[in-house]
Amino acid sequence: MKNSVRILFIAIMLLPTLGIGQVMPLNIGSKVPDIVFEKMLNHTSPKGKLSDFKGKAIIIDMWFLDCAPCVSAMPMLDSIQKVYQKDGLQILLYNIRDKKEAIQDFWANHRYLKSLKMTQVVEDTMIKQYFPAISFPTQIWINKAGYVIAITDGKGTTTENLQKFVNGEKVKLPLKVDELDLNVRHATLPQISIRYGENLNNLIYYSYFSKYRKEFSGMYAHQYDSVNNIVRVKFMNTSMINLYNMAYAGTIHARLPIYAKGAEFRIVRKDSNPISSIPDYENKTNIFCYELMYKPTKGDPVYASISTKDLKLSKYMVADLDRFFGFKSHEEDAMIDCYVISPNGNGKRYLKPLDSTKKQFVYGITQKVGKPLSVNMVPHWALDNQLTTYCDRPFYLDLEPSKKINFEVTWNPEHPELMNAELEKYDLKFEKTKRKAKVIILEDAD
């Protein structure tokens, strides 16, 4: 019991001590307490307190020796003090960090300050606890009743504002708000990650490029922020070939084979970079993540849905990729190998479902030789995309784009005659041919 009483007694005795230094910063409208100043210059005594200036309109001007704007403003502040002293104005300089002796020496030897006798608070910690700041000049305006009416940068010390201030009238001054978190102020983390949401409207352009990241899925998408007018496109864990294809297509919906043999038909390598065009999805050696954010200019189409038209990314994305990989790329026309399925005659039996359920399906889309490729009620655009995605070269469907396609054939592209014998009953034909298409040339940058 005695120990409990003793602990309680000690705790009570420590309460005032624990409260020391726990000062809450003041804001506009706050009543300023009677702050004690342990060291002052050009005052009625070496020490002082805020109540020494009771009934006066006070401007606390924060400064330090190396603050050139602060120092250059001193003659003007001295003139203001002399003009408005009769009206009850008190300019109170507060040096935030320098020692008293250094301040006195600086003042005595400065060409423009040595003749000035301005009241100063030095070697004090209380003012900056009540009014924390990290950039200077900073001024605190306290009215004659002792309330904070402005925390500002010093640019508002005009004749009009000062006259209103000493008259007790309302003064409109911009609020100075300093970022006190040094990790934020000095951008310890990448700037895009710091207060991302509240700064979106300030963003002009941003891009990010990295190697494979295991925490991301393999996908790409885009979005348009109409509030801040920002297009964001993201590619996660995709190949260099895919990135270049979409960059030149200007859309994330570009047609491109994802398997090894398909790459050679879209990308022509004339460079010395050892990076392989064939995506290494096993070891992830040439799989990348890329993100682009930009404000579209007038005339650029912007869209927010995959069902709408395409984004125009080329002018941003191509430059980024060339810089990242060390290429000088361009696009040109070439005759490329491709597959084509087109109508055989005037019939349209390919519009009739394979079975009565009319369910949409695709079997054998990986197109293994000797295996059936079955297509039932698949929209033209979807089949076109899937065939090109999984094929070893571009695949063209010269069929009605608004229709749903149906057919079944044993995949054997080296023997088109065998495939055509099966496709005839759907009024379709298959051919290996060449077509003019855009290809991307990759060369070494100069």
Secondary structure, DSSP 8 states (H G I E B T S, - for coil): -HHHHHHHHHHHHHHHHHHTT------TT-B----EES-EESSSSSSEEGGGGTTSEEEEEEE-TT-HHHHHTHHHHHHHHHHHGGGTEEEEEEESS--HHHHHHHHHH-TTTTT----EE-S-SHHHHHS--SSS-EEEEE-TTSBEEEEE-STT--HHHHHHHHHT-------------HHHHTTSS-GGGTTTGGGGGG--EEEEEEE--TTS-SEEEEEEETTTTEEEEEEEEEEHHHHHHHHHHTSTT-----SGGGGGGTEEEES-----SS--TTT-TTEEEEEEEE---TT----S-TTS-----HHHHHHHHHHHHTEEEEEEEEEEEEEEEEE-SS--GGGS-SSTT---EEE-TT--TTSEEEEEEEEHHHHHHHHHHHSSS-EEE-S-TTSEEEEEEE--TT-HHHHHHHHGGGTEEEEEEEEEEEEEEEEE--
